[in-house]
Amino acid sequence: MRRKNDGKIIVSVHCDVVWKAAKIKLLRKERKRLYYGNLDNIICVAEVLRSVMPRVKDRRTKFYFTNGEETTMYGAKAVMHREGRALYIPVDVTTASKTADVNIEWIHNMDKRELKKALGYLPKLKVGFRNGHHDETLVYGKKYPSFSLNLPIEGEVHGKSKVSFWKARRFGRAVAEILRRMRKNYDSVCQFEKKK
């Protein structure tokens, strides 16, 4: 028998990029540090590895680095086929809610009111709820609870874009905290189809 709030959480971060500008630089100007280049999705891979995974000690949360998000979503399809029933959370970049530290997009099969209640107040962080470009929730959300966590960037998603070093770090810490809160409120937030 499953214990309360003990369902799987699957975090997926796509590794493929659109190659027209597939490079990234850390620019240092005076007291500012900016990541600049094609940040989709190199910056999120880096932050999940550096800031999220070391903070998440939950044995039921799994991380996948997928391919095919820019084409057929075959990486997301393979993850969903392997894992089955779970809460799926893709991590990506967005140009929506540029002033937010983290943007929540494409909520599927979830109680939105309970989700906002579960997130509550995140200290020193601004959370946005605007949809940007589509991501792996297109696949996951057809059958299971899903929403994406996105780092707001300036510029083009698939081209020249920039984000401050410190905003990227805050984003990584926010993702770790959101995962902790999703675990705590798993049953109240997720809506699974009843087995017949």
Secondary structure in CASP SS format (residue, H / E / C, confidence):
PFRMAT SS
TARGET T0000
AUTHOR 0000-0000-0000
METHOD secondary structure of the structure
MODEL  1
M C 1.00
R C 1.00
R C 1.00
K C 1.00
N C 1.00
D C 1.00
G C 1.00
K C 1.00
I E 1.00
I E 1.00
V E 1.00
S E 1.00
V E 1.00
H E 1.00
C C 1.00
D C 1.00
V C 1.00
V C 1.00
W H 1.00
K H 1.00
A H 1.00
A C 1.00
K C 1.00
I E 1.00
K E 1.00
L E 1.00
L E 1.00
R E 1.00
K E 1.00
E C 1.00
R C 1.00
K E 1.00
R E 1.00
L E 1.00
Y E 1.00
Y E 1.00
G E 1.00
N C 1.00
L C 1.00
D C 1.00
N C 1.00
I H 1.00
I H 1.00
C H 1.00
V H 1.00
A H 1.00
E H 1.00
V H 1.00
L H 1.00
R H 1.00
S H 1.00
V H 1.00
M C 1.00
P C 1.00
R C 1.00
V C 1.00
K C 1.00
D C 1.00
R C 1.00
R C 1.00
T E 1.00
K E 1.00
F E 1.00
Y E 1.00
F E 1.00
T E 1.00
N C 1.00
G C 1.00
E C 1.00
E C 1.00
T C 1.00
T C 1.00
M C 1.00
Y H 1.00
G H 1.00
A H 1.00
K H 1.00
A H 1.00
V H 1.00
M H 1.00
H H 1.00
R H 1.00
E H 1.00
G C 1.00
R C 1.00
A C 1.00
L E 1.00
Y E 1.00
I E 1.00
P E 1.00
V E 1.00
D E 1.00
V E 1.00
T E 1.00
T C 1.00
A C 1.00
S C 1.00
K C 1.00
T C 1.00
A C 1.00
D C 1.00
V E 1.00
N E 1.00
I E 1.00
E E 1.00
W E 1.00
I E 1.00
H E 1.00
N C 1.00
M E 1.00
D C 1.00
K H 1.00
R H 1.00
E H 1.00
L H 1.00
K H 1.00
K H 1.00
A H 1.00
L H 1.00
G C 1.00
Y C 1.00
L C 1.00
P C 1.00
K C 1.00
L C 1.00
K C 1.00
V E 1.00
G E 1.00
F C 1.00
R C 1.00
N C 1.00
G C 1.00
H C 1.00
H C 1.00
D C 1.00
E C 1.00
T H 1.00
L H 1.00
V H 1.00
Y H 1.00
G C 1.00
K C 1.00
K C 1.00
Y C 1.00
P C 1.00
S E 1.00
F E 1.00
S E 1.00
L E 1.00
N E 1.00
L E 1.00
P E 1.00
I C 1.00
E E 1.00
G E 1.00
E C 1.00
V C 1.00
H C 1.00
G C 1.00
K C 1.00
S E 1.00
K E 1.00
V E 1.00
S E 1.00
F H 1.00
W H 1.00
K H 1.00
A H 1.00
R H 1.00
R H 1.00
F H 1.00
G H 1.00
R H 1.00
A H 1.00
V H 1.00
A H 1.00
E H 1.00
I H 1.00
L H 1.00
R H 1.00
R H 1.00
M H 1.00
R H 1.00
K H 1.00
N C 1.00
Y H 1.00
D H 1.00
S H 1.00
V H 1.00
C E 1.00
Q C 1.00
F C 1.00
E C 1.00
K C 1.00
K C 1.00
K C 1.00
END
